[in-house]
Amino acid sequence: MSENQEFSLPEDFFDRNPMSGKTTSGHLSYFQMWTLYEPDFDNWIDDEVVSNFDEQRKNTLLEERAVIESLNGPEEIINYMRKPIEISNRNLLCRRAVEMGEDLFPLLIDRLSKNGWDLFIECAMLSLSRAEDIYIDRVAEEFLSFRNAYARAAATVLLAFRERNGSLQDLYSLYLDLRSSGDEEDYDLSETVLFSIYLLSGRLKNLQEDLSSMIGDVFK
């Protein structure tokens, strides 16, 4: 679908749809997008999280890093996104994906449209958060047709992070669909879409400060 420049939410939307106060997958996705290239976050992970790992887990982390550094080409990087890896290594993997740019992002979006694996979807969205506008345009056009509901919801965070105000009507449409489906998982995903709507509408002014205050509980 194309972006809708003239759409406005119903006047009472935010009164009728308050955020639950819970931390959603949207909060975590936004935080990772925000900190992807933040050296202070990398240092915090090493000092406060990795330092508390036992030796076996530290060795696993180092082995993962070595593999990620050795990956050669878009296919290898995309395939590695399906693996459960340490959070700091996920950032490293996604930065490598960003380096591939135009050689990787078209293929990544193709896979994203059909994939239902949460870990892959999260890595894909994190990588795309720093992609050129042409690839964000494509996600905006196609995300409602993504096969997996989690991928559709995760895409709303990407679009909000990249301030795609023209996608607001599509976010609203997805929110209503998920909210009314009667499925518990869809209802939970609607909270992520609601987060994205609040973010895109400028309703979360202190979001980065609020998220910074809870990273210790999330990433340990």
C-alpha positions in Angstrom: 0.0 0.0 0.0 1.2 3.5 -0.6 1.8 6.0 2.1 -1.2 8.1 3.1 -0.2 11.7 3.6 -3.6 13.2 4.7 -4.7 10.6 7.3 -5.5 11.7 10.9 -6.4 9.4 13.7 -9.8 9.7 15.3 -9.8 12.6 17.8 -10.4 10.3 20.8 -8.0 7.6 19.7 -5.5 8.0 22.5 -8.2 8.5 25.1 -9.8 5.2 24.0 -6.6 3.4 23.5 -4.2 4.1 26.3 -0.9 2.1 26.5 -0.9 -0.7 29.0 2.3 0.4 30.8 3.9 -3.0 30.0 7.2 -3.3 28.1 6.3 -4.6 24.7 8.5 -6.1 21.9 8.1 -2.6 20.4 9.9 -1.0 23.3 12.8 -3.5 23.0 13.0 -3.2 19.2 13.1 0.6 19.4 15.8 0.5 22.1 18.0 -1.8 20.0 17.5 0.4 16.9 18.5 3.4 18.9 21.6 1.9 20.4 22.8 -0.1 17.4 25.7 2.3 16.8 26.1 3.6 20.4 29.5 2.8 21.8 28.3 3.6 25.3 25.8 0.8 25.0 28.4 -1.6 23.8 30.6 -0.7 26.7 27.7 -1.0 29.1 27.0 -4.5 27.8 30.7 -5.5 28.3 31.0 -4.0 31.7 27.7 -4.8 33.3 26.5 -7.9 31.5 29.3 -9.8 29.8 31.5 -9.4 32.8 29.0 -11.5 34.8 28.9 -14.4 32.3 30.5 -17.7 33.4 33.6 -18.8 31.4 31.6 -21.1 29.1 29.2 -18.3 28.1 32.1 -15.9 27.6 33.8 -18.4 25.3 30.5 -18.9 23.4 30.2 -15.1 22.9 33.8 -14.9 21.6 33.3 -17.8 19.3 30.1 -16.2 17.9 32.0 -13.0 17.3 34.7 -14.8 15.4 32.1 -16.5 13.2 30.3 -13.2 12.5 33.5 -11.4 11.5 34.2 -14.2 9.1 30.9 -14.3 7.3 31.2 -13.7 3.6 28.4 -12.2 1.6 24.7 -11.4 2.1 23.5 -15.0 2.1 25.8 -16.0 4.9 24.8 -13.0 7.0 21.1 -13.5 6.4 21.3 -17.2 7.2 23.1 -16.4 10.5 20.3 -14.1 11.5 18.2 -17.2 12.3 20.6 -18.3 15.0 20.1 -17.5 18.7 23.1 -15.4 19.6 24.1 -13.0 22.4 22.6 -9.5 22.3 25.9 -7.8 21.8 26.7 -10.1 19.0 23.4 -9.5 17.4 24.4 -5.8 17.1 27.6 -6.8 15.5 25.8 -9.0 13.0 23.4 -6.3 12.1 26.2 -3.7 11.7 27.8 -6.2 9.2 24.4 -6.4 7.4 24.3 -2.6 7.1 27.8 -2.6 5.6 26.5 -4.8 2.8 23.9 -2.2 1.9 22.4 -2.7 -1.6 23.8 -6.1 -1.9 21.9 -7.4 1.1 18.7 -5.3 1.8 16.6 -6.4 -1.3 17.2 -10.0 -0.5 16.6 -9.4 3.2 13.2 -7.8 2.5 12.3 -10.7 0.2 13.0 -13.2 3.0 11.3 -11.0 5.6 8.0 -11.1 3.7 7.8 -14.9 4.0 9.7 -15.7 7.2 8.0 -16.6 10.5 11.1 -17.0 12.7 11.1 -14.3 15.5 14.9 -14.1 15.8 15.3 -13.5 12.1 12.5 -10.9 12.0 14.1 -9.0 14.9 17.6 -9.1 13.3 16.1 -8.0 9.9 14.3 -5.0 11.4 17.3 -4.0 13.4 19.5 -4.1 10.3 16.9 -2.2 8.2 16.7 0.5 10.8 19.9 2.0 9.3 19.1 1.2 5.7 18.8 3.8 3.0 15.3 5.4 2.4 14.6 3.3 -0.7 14.4 0.2 1.4 12.3 1.8 4.1 10.0 2.9 1.2 9.7 -0.7 0.2 8.9 -1.9 3.7 6.2 0.8 3.9 4.7 -0.4 0.7 4.7 -4.1 1.5 4.6 -4.8 5.2 0.8 -5.3 5.4 1.3 -8.2 3.0 4.0 -9.9 5.1 3.0 -13.5 5.8 3.8 -13.4 9.5 1.8 -11.2 12.0 4.9 -10.7 14.2 6.8 -9.4 11.1 3.9 -7.0 10.3 3.9 -5.7 13.9 7.7 -5.4 14.0 7.7 -3.4 10.8 5.6 -0.7 12.4 8.4 -0.1 14.9 10.8 0.3 12.0 8.5 2.8 10.3 8.0 4.8 13.5 11.7 4.8 14.2 12.3 6.2 10.7 9.5 8.7 11.2 7.4 7.5 8.3 4.3 9.6 9.1 2.7 8.7 5.8 2.4 5.1 7.1 0.1 6.1 10.0 -3.1 4.9 8.3 -1.6 1.5 7.6 -0.5 1.3 11.2 -4.0 2.2 12.4 -5.5 -0.4 10.0 -3.2 -3.1 11.3 -3.9 -2.1 14.9 -7.6 -2.5 14.4 -7.2 -5.9 12.7 -5.0 -7.3 15.4 -7.1 -5.9 18.2 -10.4 -7.3 16.9 -9.1 -10.8 15.7 -10.0 -12.5 19.0 -6.6 -14.2 19.1 -4.5 -13.6 22.3 -1.2 -13.4 20.4 -2.7 -10.9 18.0 -3.9 -8.8 20.9 -0.3 -8.8 22.3 1.0 -7.8 18.9 -1.5 -5.0 18.8 0.3 -3.5 21.8 3.4 -3.3 19.8 1.6 -1.5 16.9 0.0 0.8 19.5 3.4 1.7 20.8 4.4 2.5 17.2 1.4 4.7 16.7 2.2 6.6 19.9 5.8 7.0 18.8 4.9 8.1 15.3 2.4 10.6 16.7 5.0 12.2 19.0 3.4 11.0 22.2 6.5 9.4 23.7 8.7 12.4 24.3 10.9 10.8 27.1 11.1 7.4 25.5 14.9 7.1 25.3 15.3 8.2 29.0 12.6 5.8 30.1 14.1 2.9 28.2 17.6 3.7 29.5 16.3 3.3 33.0 15.3 -0.3 32.5 18.0 -1.8 30.3 19.6 -3.6 33.2 16.6 -5.8 33.8 16.1 -6.5 30.1 19.6 -7.4 28.9 21.0 -9.4 31.7 
